[in-house]
Amino acid sequence: MPRVRSAALLSAIALAACNDSSTQQPTRPIKVTSAEQQQLHQLDALNLAIALKRAIYDAGYTCKRVTDAGFVGAWKNNDMWMAHCVYDKGAPVDWAVFAGPDGSAQVRNCADIKTGNRQLSAAEAVPGCAIKQRPKGNFNEVR
């Protein structure tokens, strides 16, 4: 009988160890990407400007001419891009374009992002609109 008790005790210890969160590996978030997100990284300056300008217009905003643009970074499952738009009249505007893994795009004025969102934790905060990677080519041909 003592062997049965020790076997039962070992089983209980093993089962308790399975529920011990201190021995579990830390979880890493899964990054889902789409073909559209990957294609944006392959575009030259002219075609990136066209793609970002189209996203800005599709969101209901305007952009007369893109004079600078590039990749800002990842935020959750979105790739964040920035386009610097100039207009015939009025001040230039920096637009943040978030390309989602489902092929969608969300557009925000970078001035609104700078003000921050006090409801978000530091880990959820949106990166500032600072271009970290520019495409090949230049934006002078873009109108």
C-alpha positions in Angstrom: 0.0 0.0 0.0 2.8 2.5 0.6 3.7 2.4 -3.0 0.2 3.3 -4.1 0.2 6.3 -1.8 3.6 7.5 -3.1 2.4 7.1 -6.7 -0.7 9.1 -5.9 1.4 11.7 -4.2 3.7 12.0 -7.2 0.7 12.3 -9.5 -0.7 15.1 -7.4 2.7 16.9 -7.4 3.0 16.5 -11.2 -0.5 17.8 -11.8 0.1 20.8 -9.5 3.3 21.5 -11.5 1.3 21.6 -14.7 -0.8 24.5 -13.3 2.3 26.3 -12.0 2.5 29.5 -14.0 6.0 30.2 -12.9 7.3 27.3 -15.1 5.4 28.3 -18.2 7.2 30.0 -21.1 6.3 33.7 -21.7 3.9 34.1 -24.5 4.8 36.2 -27.5 2.1 38.0 -29.5 1.4 36.5 -32.9 2.1 38.9 -35.8 -0.3 38.5 -38.6 0.6 40.1 -41.9 -1.0 40.4 -45.3 0.4 40.4 -48.8 -0.7 44.1 -49.0 1.4 44.9 -46.0 4.5 43.2 -47.4 4.0 44.8 -50.8 4.1 48.3 -49.3 7.7 47.6 -48.2 8.7 46.8 -51.8 7.4 50.1 -53.3 9.6 52.9 -54.6 8.9 56.5 -53.5 6.5 57.3 -56.4 4.3 54.2 -55.9 4.4 54.4 -52.1 3.2 58.0 -52.4 0.4 56.9 -54.7 -0.7 54.1 -52.3 -0.7 56.3 -49.2 -2.4 59.2 -51.0 -5.1 56.8 -52.2 -5.6 55.5 -48.6 -5.9 59.1 -47.4 -8.5 59.9 -50.0 -10.4 56.7 -49.3 -10.6 57.7 -45.7 -12.3 61.0 -46.7 -9.3 63.3 -46.3 -7.2 65.1 -48.9 -3.5 65.2 -49.9 -2.5 67.5 -52.7 1.1 66.3 -53.0 3.2 63.8 -51.0 6.7 65.3 -50.4 8.0 62.6 -47.9 6.8 59.3 -46.7 8.0 56.1 -45.2 7.6 53.2 -42.7 7.2 54.3 -39.1 6.9 50.9 -37.4 4.5 48.2 -36.2 1.6 48.8 -33.9 -0.3 45.7 -32.9 -0.9 43.9 -36.2 -0.8 47.1 -38.2 2.1 48.5 -40.1 2.3 52.3 -39.6 3.3 54.5 -42.5 3.5 58.3 -42.6 2.9 60.6 -45.5 3.8 64.3 -45.5 1.2 66.2 -47.6 1.5 69.7 -48.9 -1.4 71.8 -50.2 -1.7 74.8 -52.5 -3.2 76.8 -49.6 -2.8 75.9 -45.9 -0.3 74.2 -43.7 1.2 70.8 -44.6 -0.2 67.8 -42.8 1.5 64.6 -41.7 -0.9 61.6 -42.0 -0.4 58.3 -40.3 -1.7 55.3 -42.4 -2.2 52.0 -40.5 -2.1 49.1 -42.9 -3.9 46.1 -41.4 -3.5 42.4 -42.0 -6.9 42.2 -43.6 -5.9 44.7 -46.3 -7.7 47.6 -44.6 -6.2 51.0 -43.9 -6.9 53.5 -41.2 -5.8 57.1 -41.5 -5.1 59.5 -38.6 -3.7 63.0 -38.5 -0.3 62.8 -36.8 -1.1 65.9 -34.8 -3.9 63.9 -33.1 -1.5 61.1 -32.3 1.0 63.4 -30.7 -1.5 64.5 -28.2 -1.7 60.9 -27.0 -4.5 58.9 -25.7 -4.6 58.8 -21.9 -6.8 55.7 -22.0 -4.0 53.6 -23.5 -1.3 52.0 -21.5 2.3 52.6 -22.4 2.4 49.2 -24.2 -0.6 50.2 -26.3 0.6 53.7 -27.2 0.8 54.5 -30.9 4.3 55.3 -32.1 5.1 58.9 -33.0 5.0 59.9 -36.7 8.8 59.6 -37.3 9.8 57.8 -40.4 12.3 55.0 -39.7 12.6 53.6 -43.3 12.2 55.6 -46.5 11.6 53.9 -49.9 14.1 54.0 -52.8 13.7 56.9 -55.1 12.4 60.4 -54.5 9.1 62.2 -54.2 9.9 65.0 -56.7 8.1 63.2 -59.5 4.9 62.8 -57.3 2.1 65.3 -58.0 
